[in-house]
Structures are given as C-alpha cells and as structure tokens.
C-alpha cells in the first residue's frame, strides 16, 4: 500500500504560479506511471499530466506549455509546476500512481487550487 499526499495548493492571481508536490509514503516501483488529475466543481475529473517510468511526459492540451511534471526519486516526490495560471485552472488537483499492469492504483486526497483576482 502506498499513501500519496499532495501539498502546495492555494489561492493565486491569474498569471501567477504554483508548484504542487505529491509525496509518496514509500518508494514507488519505477514501472509505475505518475499522473496529476484535476476536478473542477460540477465537472468530471480530467487528466492533466503524466510521467511514465521511461521518463516521458504528456500533458492535456489545455495546460501544454504552462505546466511541467517532474519527479525526484530520492524524495519519492512528484511535482507539478504550474505557470501562467488561468481562472479555468481552478480545481482540486489529485496525484495518482498506477502500475504498468494497471492492477494497482493509488490516489492522494487532493489539494485545492484557486485562480482568482
């Protein structure tokens, strides 16, 4: 079992930046894919960014060029650097880890990001 704990959310003005962190309770097997999702009020949860075990990254079109996902294996932590934030980025952001076989999947509790002036 792995616990994922997100942090770093908060209130930021449009155009601002935030860096989210997702700390795992133990080392996660390198074959896992790490991901960030978000869910805005009244909307379905959507995939924001992924980082595969091979190191490749993928982003939703809505965040390309503005968000960057990275991983520090020594700290068992995944990050989401968010820049040029827009009001439509307002959501609860969740960290996710899924095994290569998809047999195991873990979620964090979420962290609120609010972009507003």
Order of alpha helices (4+ residues) and beta strands (2+ residues): beta-beta-beta-beta-beta-beta-beta-beta-beta-beta-beta
